[in-house]
Amino acid sequence: MRRRTAFRASTTRAATRSAASTPASPACSANFQADLWVAKDGNYPVSGIYGFFASSGGQSGAFGYSFDVTHVNDSANSVTPPTNVVSIPS
């Protein structure tokens, strides 16, 4: 029913020393990973997860998100547009 596609990328920057003889800057690294499940019939995403991690100078942080599409075409899936906003361009 589903096929899985994946994307992985990462980058690392080594410490460098400038011509002014300043101390080497700390190594920096970043990593992004994502998995996406796509329906064979219709070719639309049905599940996925992605995350980002980075570190530099002894500090690090991460962010991630996942989703699952469920109850497709369920009559309970009703969306009412907001009335207190303006569409751009109008």
DAZI-V181998 format. One line per field, one symbol per residue. ss: DSSP state (A for helix, B for strand, O for the rest). phi: phi as a letter, one per 30 degrees, with the letter a starting at -180 (. if undefined). A space follows every 10 residues. Layout:
ss: ???
phi: ???
This chain:
ss: OBBBBBBBBB BBBOOOOOOO OOOOOOOBBB BBBBBBBBBO OOOOBBBBBB BBBBBBOOBB BBBBBBBBOO OOOOOOOOOO OOOOOOOOOO
phi: .bbcbbbbba bbcddbcddd ideddddcbb bbbbbbccdd cjhcdcaaab abbbbahicb abbaabbbdb hdiddddbcc ddccbcdbdc
